[in-house]
Amino acid sequence: THDLMRNVIEKLGAAVERVVIDDLWQDTFYAKLHLRAGESNIEIDSRPSDAIAVGLRFKAPIYVAETILEATQIEE
């Protein structure tokens, strides 16, 4: 499925610029794929696992919001 997504994105003349894991709500993480298609920037909501898998196929950077990192820290 992730290879299919890569093929569809490429055939539409777009590319994944970055993946951002940007929200955590009720122990569920949320992410966005940031695509570039010509002059257009497109954000697509995604499960983090899918966003990471697609982003890796485009060799796109993967970012995590600082608030997510802080919320998931384990105290020693």
N, C-alpha and C positions, 0 to 999 in steps of 0.2 A: 504494500500500500504506500509506503514512504517513497519507494522508487517511482511509483505511478504519480504521486504528488510532484516529485521533482520533474518528471517528464511533462506533466501538464503545465506547471509553472514556466518551464523553459519554452514550451511550444507557444505559450501566450506572450512570450517576449519579456518575461519578468525574471527576477532573481531574488533570493532571500538575502537581505542585507544584514539582518541580525535577528536573534531570538532574545526575548526579554521575559523572564519569569518575574511577574510584577504584582502578584496578589496572593494572599493567603486568607481564606475565609472558612471557618469551621473545619480546620485541619485539611482543607483542600487547596492545592496550589493551582494557580492560573497563569497562563503564558500568552504571548502574542508573537506571531511571525510578522516581521516587518519586511515587506516586499518593495522592490523598486521596479516599476514598469514604465520605461521612458521617463517622462517628467513627473509621473505620479508616484506617490508613496501610499502604500496600502497596508493596513494593519488587519491581521486575521486572528481572531481568538482561537486558542488551541489548548489542548491538554499539554502540559509540559513535556511529557514523554514523546508525544508526536512532534511537537515543535523542535525539540532537541534532535530527534532522528532526522527530520527534514533539514534542519539547519546544518547538521553534520554533512549531509550530502552536498550542500552548497559551500562547505568550508566557511560558514558564517560564524561570527563571534556570538557567544552565548553570555548574556548578562543576567544577573540576579539583583533585584532592587535591594538596597541596603536595609530597608525595613523588614524584608523577608529574612535576610541573614540574621538580623538582630532578634527577630521573633523565634528563630529556630535554634538559637545557641543553647548549648547544654552547659549548665553550671557544673563546675568541678566540686 
